[in-house]
Amino acid sequence: NPAMTAHICHTASILRAENDYLDGEAAALLPPDGTSVPCGAVLSAPPVLRPRMLRLLAARLPVGKKDFTAAHYQALEQLCHTGGTLSLPGGVRALRHGGTLTLSVMPAPPEPQLLQEGSSTFGPWRITVAHTPAPDALALQDGPLTVRTWHRDDRMTLPGSRGPRSLKRLLADRGITPPQREVWPILCRDDRPAAVWRVGVDTKALPADAGHTIYITITQNNGG
């Protein structure tokens, strides 16, 4: 066909126009800004527009989208049905909470570090170690402590409990969301959780007497 090149270009122009039109329809169903969308808006949209809505929403993130595939957008649509969280390329975390789907870029977790007497910074937290009581401080047996983020196999036994429970469940019970959990400070002894802010102190780390106790105060760096 001697007119093949012209026909291909003509078809491409039609497809570009149709694609732009469908993108416009999908964009009109999204909030004007931000990286959150009501799940109802996604699920009530025509099926052909749903992946476009999610692709346009992801395009608002400050990360490259070249690794996002149709399977990722399908998983995001399913997340609108089921709820929960989803990890995506580029360190993106999707969370459905309260009927809203939110995409965010997760910060790199802070590196583990040995705690010393005085104040130190761990990600968004300021951790103060002292040998004198302080308001809202965690009281532990004296001894070396490290701080790190949570591990999936972490477990703790709290005073009055029937046995160890997963730290993931304990954090969830305290209303600590999955994004918060990724940077939450876990105080450890021999790499096992000894105390967790807003959760409590493991029974093995409780102070035996007042003379051999350290007090840990944790606040956000912004003073919150």
C-alpha positions as CSV (number, residue, x, y, z in Angstrom):
1,N,0.0,0.0,0.0
2,P,1.8,3.1,-1.2
3,A,-0.3,5.3,1.2
4,M,0.6,3.2,4.3
5,T,2.6,5.9,6.0
6,A,-0.2,8.4,5.6
7,H,-2.8,6.0,6.8
8,I,-0.8,5.1,9.9
9,C,-0.3,8.8,10.7
10,H,-4.0,9.5,10.2
11,T,-4.9,6.6,12.6
12,A,-2.4,7.8,15.1
13,S,-4.0,11.3,15.1
14,I,-7.4,9.7,15.7
15,L,-6.1,7.7,18.6
16,R,-4.4,10.7,20.1
17,A,-7.6,12.7,20.0
18,E,-9.6,9.8,21.6
19,N,-6.9,9.3,24.2
20,D,-6.9,13.0,25.1
21,Y,-10.7,12.9,25.3
22,L,-10.7,9.9,27.7
23,D,-8.0,11.5,29.8
24,G,-10.2,14.6,30.1
25,E,-13.2,12.5,31.2
26,A,-11.1,10.7,33.8
27,A,-9.5,13.9,35.1
28,A,-13.0,15.4,35.6
29,L,-13.8,12.7,38.0
30,L,-10.7,13.3,40.2
31,P,-10.3,16.0,42.9
32,P,-8.6,19.1,41.4
33,D,-5.4,18.5,43.3
34,G,-3.7,16.2,45.8
35,T,-3.1,12.5,45.6
36,S,-6.3,11.3,47.3
37,V,-9.6,10.2,45.7
38,P,-12.8,8.9,47.2
39,C,-13.1,5.2,46.4
40,G,-16.7,5.7,45.5
41,A,-15.6,8.1,42.7
42,V,-13.4,5.4,41.3
43,L,-15.8,2.5,41.6
44,S,-18.8,4.5,40.2
45,A,-16.8,5.5,37.1
46,P,-17.2,3.6,33.8
47,P,-14.7,0.6,33.9
48,V,-12.8,2.0,31.0
49,L,-12.0,5.2,32.9
50,R,-10.9,3.7,36.2
51,P,-7.3,2.8,35.3
52,R,-7.0,6.3,33.7
53,M,-8.2,8.0,36.8
54,L,-5.6,6.0,38.9
55,R,-2.9,6.7,36.3
56,L,-3.6,10.4,36.4
57,L,-3.6,10.4,40.2
58,A,-0.2,8.6,40.3
59,A,1.1,11.2,37.8
60,R,0.8,13.8,40.6
61,L,3.4,12.1,42.7
62,P,7.0,13.3,42.5
63,V,8.4,10.0,41.2
64,G,8.8,8.3,37.9
65,K,5.9,6.2,36.7
66,K,7.7,4.2,34.0
67,D,7.6,1.1,36.3
68,F,3.9,1.3,36.8
69,T,2.0,-1.3,34.7
70,A,-1.6,-2.2,34.0
71,A,-1.4,-4.8,36.8
72,H,-0.6,-2.0,39.3
73,Y,-3.6,0.0,38.3
74,Q,-5.8,-3.1,38.5
75,A,-4.4,-3.7,42.0
76,L,-5.2,-0.1,43.0
77,E,-8.8,-0.6,41.8
78,Q,-9.1,-3.8,43.8
79,L,-7.8,-1.9,46.8
80,C,-10.7,0.5,46.5
81,H,-13.0,-2.6,47.1
82,T,-11.0,-4.4,49.8
83,G,-9.2,-1.7,51.7
84,G,-5.7,-2.1,53.2
85,T,-2.3,-1.0,51.8
86,L,-0.3,-1.7,48.7
87,S,3.4,-1.1,47.9
88,L,4.1,0.3,44.4
89,P,7.3,1.0,42.4
90,G,9.3,4.1,43.4
91,G,8.6,3.7,47.1
92,V,4.9,4.6,46.6
93,R,2.4,3.4,49.2
94,A,-1.3,3.2,48.5
95,L,-3.6,3.2,51.5
96,R,-7.4,2.9,51.6
97,H,-8.7,4.4,54.8
98,G,-12.2,5.7,55.6
99,G,-13.4,5.3,52.1
100,T,-10.5,7.3,50.6
101,L,-7.6,6.0,48.5
102,T,-4.4,7.9,49.1
103,L,-1.1,7.6,47.3
104,S,2.1,8.8,49.0
105,V,5.9,8.4,48.7
106,M,7.3,6.7,51.7
107,P,10.4,8.2,53.2
108,A,13.5,5.9,53.6
109,P,13.4,4.3,57.1
110,P,16.0,5.7,59.5
111,E,19.1,3.7,60.1
112,P,19.3,1.7,63.5
113,Q,21.4,3.5,66.1
114,L,22.7,3.0,69.6
115,L,21.1,5.3,72.2
116,Q,23.2,7.3,74.6
117,E,22.3,9.4,77.6
118,G,21.0,12.7,76.4
119,S,19.0,13.6,73.2
120,S,19.4,12.1,69.7
121,T,17.4,12.2,66.5
122,F,15.8,9.2,64.8
123,G,13.9,10.1,61.7
124,P,11.1,12.5,62.7
125,W,11.6,11.8,66.4
126,R,13.7,13.2,69.2
127,I,14.6,10.5,71.8
128,T,15.9,11.6,75.2
129,V,17.6,9.1,77.6
130,A,17.9,10.0,81.2
131,H,18.3,8.4,84.7
132,T,15.8,10.7,86.3
133,P,12.0,10.4,85.9
134,A,10.2,12.6,83.3
135,P,6.6,13.1,82.4
136,D,5.3,10.5,79.8
137,A,8.6,8.7,79.8
138,L,9.0,5.0,79.3
139,A,10.7,3.3,82.3
140,L,13.0,0.4,81.5
141,Q,15.8,-1.6,83.1
142,D,19.1,0.2,82.8
143,G,21.3,-1.1,80.0
144,P,22.3,-0.6,76.3
145,L,19.4,0.2,73.9
146,T,19.2,0.6,70.2
147,V,16.4,2.2,68.2
148,R,15.2,0.9,64.8
149,T,12.0,0.6,62.8
150,W,9.7,-2.4,63.1
151,H,10.3,-5.9,61.7
152,R,7.5,-8.2,60.5
153,D,8.5,-10.9,63.0
154,D,8.6,-8.5,66.0
155,R,6.6,-9.6,69.1
156,M,6.1,-8.2,72.5
157,T,4.7,-9.4,75.8
158,L,2.9,-6.6,77.7
159,P,2.2,-6.6,81.4
160,G,-1.1,-8.4,82.0
161,S,-1.2,-10.1,78.6
162,R,-1.5,-13.8,78.1
163,G,1.6,-14.1,76.0
164,P,3.5,-12.4,73.2
165,R,1.6,-10.6,70.4
166,S,2.8,-9.4,67.1
167,L,4.0,-5.8,67.1
168,K,2.1,-5.1,63.9
169,R,-1.2,-5.9,65.7
170,L,-0.2,-3.9,68.8
171,L,0.5,-0.9,66.7
172,A,-2.7,-1.2,64.8
173,D,-4.7,-1.6,68.1
174,R,-3.2,1.8,69.1
175,G,-4.4,3.5,65.9
176,I,-0.9,3.8,64.4
177,T,-1.4,3.7,60.7
178,P,0.8,1.7,58.2
179,P,2.6,4.8,57.0
180,Q,3.3,5.9,60.6
181,R,4.5,2.4,61.4
182,E,7.2,2.5,58.8
183,V,9.1,5.2,60.8
184,W,7.9,4.4,64.3
185,P,10.7,4.1,66.9
186,I,11.2,0.6,68.3
187,L,13.5,0.5,71.4
188,C,15.4,-2.8,71.3
189,R,17.7,-4.8,73.5
190,D,19.7,-7.5,71.6
191,D,17.6,-6.5,68.6
192,R,14.4,-7.6,70.3
193,P,11.6,-5.0,71.1
194,A,12.0,-3.8,74.7
195,A,9.6,-0.8,74.5
196,V,7.5,1.0,72.0
197,W,6.1,4.5,72.4
198,R,2.3,4.5,72.8
199,V,2.4,0.7,73.1
200,G,4.3,-0.1,76.3
201,V,7.3,-1.9,77.8
202,D,8.0,-5.6,77.3
203,T,7.8,-7.6,80.6
204,K,11.4,-8.7,80.2
205,A,12.5,-5.0,80.1
206,L,10.5,-3.7,83.1
207,P,12.8,-2.2,85.8
208,A,13.4,-4.4,88.8
209,D,14.1,-1.5,91.1
210,A,14.2,2.3,90.9
211,G,18.0,2.4,91.2
212,H,18.6,0.6,87.9
213,T,16.1,2.4,85.7
214,I,16.4,4.6,82.6
215,Y,13.7,6.9,81.3
216,I,13.0,7.4,77.6
217,T,11.1,10.4,76.3
218,I,10.0,10.5,72.7
219,T,8.7,13.6,70.9
220,Q,8.4,14.7,67.3
221,N,11.1,16.9,66.1
222,N,8.6,19.7,65.3
223,G,7.6,19.7,69.0
224,G,4.3,17.8,68.5
